[in-house]
Amino acid sequence: MAAERYLYDSKSHKAVMYQAGEHLFSLSGSKAQHWISGDYIFSMETQAISFWILGNDVYGHVGNGELTREPIYYFDG
């Protein structure tokens, strides 16, 4: 896994967060918003699963093990 990569919005194709190590940061902030463990992205605030990673695509976790039908984000490269 690359040391730093960007997370893009699937609709606008604009970068929304960046990954440094195992954490995701907003582009305008220096405080981690999420952390990544395996194929899951967890919220730093709630400690709950926020997203699921499949390849470079990132799906939203809507609760009870359900995911969004379409990816809402994607990682570069």
Secondary structure, DSSP 4 states (H G I P E B T S, - for coil): --SEEEEEETTT--EEEEEETTEEEETT-SSEEEEEETTEEEETTT-SEEEEEETTEEEEEEETTEE-SS-SEEE--
